[in-house]
Each structure stands twice: as structure tokens, then as C-alpha cells.
């Protein structure tokens, strides 16, 4: 099992800094991270009731929805943001300067495979993460509106 830092006590400083810079610059600093595009996903904490923002790598599907992966770096536990949106699927998203609400849902069936492959093309480590855990890593679709 791979251990990922426990975000239950707050995100690491680099994540907090990334979110702050992204918001302050409307994504000019932070939309591109390590050569890939990132968005900011804000969920409502299922325990705290407070808003929680996480930067995530994304791609768009053929319908213009945003796709993210709930990998937690291959950990055996789902990331908190994923558990939060399972309870409250209405989320807030920022992509560059564009801010909007979305409905989050997990990709399933025939939809999942092509979206997983699309995300692995931009971040090949997702395949490595999947090998490190027994849990199926969720592919999440964020539908604006």
C-alpha cells in the first residue's frame, strides 16, 4: 500500500499555495502544472460542512464536460474530495478564469474506459496508481450547469 499524506488535517502547503495562486491570477499561475492542465474543484466537506478546494488534473470529454481522476496517488482510500462529492454532487469548479457550478458523477460502463485512457495519456502515472491498489479508481465527470 502506498501512503499518501493525510489531508484530514488540511492540505500540504504546496496545495494551499497552488490554490491561492490559481485564484489570485485567474489560473494564469496554476492552470498549467507540470505540463498538464489543472482545475480547482470545490466540494462541501461531508463532516465539516466547510468548502474544500483541490487542484486536479483534467481533460474534457467530447461533450465539453470535465473529467478528473480520484486516484489519491494509488492509496487504498478514496480522496476526501471524492467522498464529499458522492454525498453532495453539486460542486464549484474553476478552469482558468472561468468559474461555474457542476454536477459530479462517476463514469461507468462503456463510458469509463475511454475516459480513463484519455486521462492516462496526459498523466501516465494513473496506470501505476491503479496497479498499487485493489480499489477501482473512480473516473469523475463534472457536468457544468
Buried (B, 14 or more C-beta within 10 A) or exposed (E): EEEBEEBEEEBEEEBEEBBEBBBEEBBEBBBEBEEEBBBBBBBBBBEEEEEBBBBBBBBEBEEEBBBBBBBBBBBEEBBBBBBBBBEEBEBBBBBBEEBEEBBBBBBEEEBBEBBBEBBBEEBEBBBBBBEBBEBEBBBBBBBBE
